[in-house]
Amino acid sequence: MPLRLKVNDIAFFERPLVFARPFRFGAVTITASTQLFVRVEIEVEGNGRATGASAEMLAPKWFDKRPHLTEAQSLDGLRRSLAIARELYLANRSFETAFGLHASCIGPQVAAACAAEDIPPLAAGFGPAEIDKAILDGLLRAVGVNFFDGMTGNIAEIDARLTPDIDDAAIARFLSTRKRIDRVAVRHTVGMDDTVEGEGGVADAGENAGARYFKLKLNGDPAHDAARLARIGSELTRLPYASRVTLDANEQYADLAALNALVDRLDHDAALKPIAANLLYIEQPMPRDITKASPLGGLAARNFIIDEADDCYDAFPQARALGYRGISSKSCKGIYKSIINATRAAAWSVDGGPFFISGEDLTCQAGLGVQQDLGLGALIGVTHAERNGHHYVDGFADTPADEADAFLTAHPDLYARAGGKVRLAIHDGDLLTGSIAAAPGFASFVHPDWSTMQPLKRPTPRVSQEQTV
């Protein structure tokens, strides 16, 4: 019988997060933000009550990049998304499967309540994504099952009700055949303000932690990007091992003409050969609205993926029709959507592949955030994933020492003590997934210390157009 549950309480908490160095991507530079924590209390039919948790950094000007918004206003949209989702999930008082609850709430969340508050779809999906992770954690804990065993048995009862292009059998078949990836390679992020040459640069093992994969940010100017990529490519040739790269423009290329100019340089500029010869894919080059109206044509030969344009369950089929071969997995965009998209990629690759799903990291922080995202990727087949939280933030940052120590004790293959702090442990460029696979719940033996946090700041009341006249 399917496991059914109902949610009795949802609470949001936060901690300030100060970066060790600026992170510039797209049109924003982050030096500090807030880490969100979600705690849910659920009742599982026939299995009693359980507490589940999740965590994620609130990223300004990524979910909603509209230029008229300040960074603070863009974060307010995420807080409102969370508050709206909380009300929808708590309003459902009947027992339901974990995915069934998600499916009943995601439409009213995105198309109705958030649309009425001028919250675009990608930001609207943030609230359900974070609550769903915590609910899944609680469900797994209630029955004493780890994430990988639970998901291969489809404990959440994921089905095709939101995705008529595939069927229930395809989803169940995909999940039942999953084999956990033991080691996931780190893809090291090189932000727009990061050092390229010399000490602290791309080839410095102290900075890249021995990574064999690199994610290079672009700013949308073909000439500027080509010159910087040539410098980075020159540095990568200094590494004592082979490396592969991905490029990410975070919607900064204005249109196909600008994108063609970059690809033409990649194809013909000898200085870019170290990049072009090792390029896996180009991520979200154009704004999401331009993306959806712009078939790639001949550009598709370079392998493009969408990320910010992944704002609904239909996004991947729509992108495929435009010439895109892949889509990103980020737990902040929804664990169920990632699993559905991985199912699609596997099915489409049989008929005319390769299609693929990638692992991208919107600064997942040490603890629950990185562990749950790592677990998701290791389940769906992501062999290398962008990991940048450990690079831009100093270990567990200002997390209380006792809490950081608890994560280190529970997951000694994933963390180590260095420089006076508990930090992510990278083994020859890889992260190990052994301890997160052993943990009952969603990829963690332990929860954060709720007593050391503040309640999540309430969103600022939205001022209507009528009020400003």
Buried (B, 14 or more C-beta within 10 A) or exposed (E): EBBBBBBEEBBBBBBEBEBEBBBBBBBBBBEEBBBBBBBBBBBBBEBEEBBBBBBBBBBBBBBBBEEEBEBEBBBBBBBBBBBBBBBBBBEBEEBBBBBBBBBBBBEBBBEEBBEEBBBBBBBBBBBBBBBBBBBBBBBBBBBEBBBBEBBBEBBBBBBBEBBEBBBBEBBBEBBEEBEBBEBBBBBBBBBBEBBBBEEEBBBBEEBBBBBBBBBBBBBBBBEEBBBBBBBBBBBBEEBEEEBBBBBBBBBBBBEBEBBBBBBEBBEEBEBBBBBBEBBBBBBBBBBBEBBBEBEBEEBEEBBBBBBBBBBBBEBBBBBBEBBBBBBBBBBBBBBBBBBBBBBBBBBBEEEEEEBBBBBBBBBBBBBBBBBBBBBBBBBBBBBBBBBBBBBBBBBBBBBBEEBBBBBBEBBEBBBBEEEEBBBBBBBEBBBBBEBBBBBBBBBBBBBBBEEEBEEBEEBEEBEEEEEEE
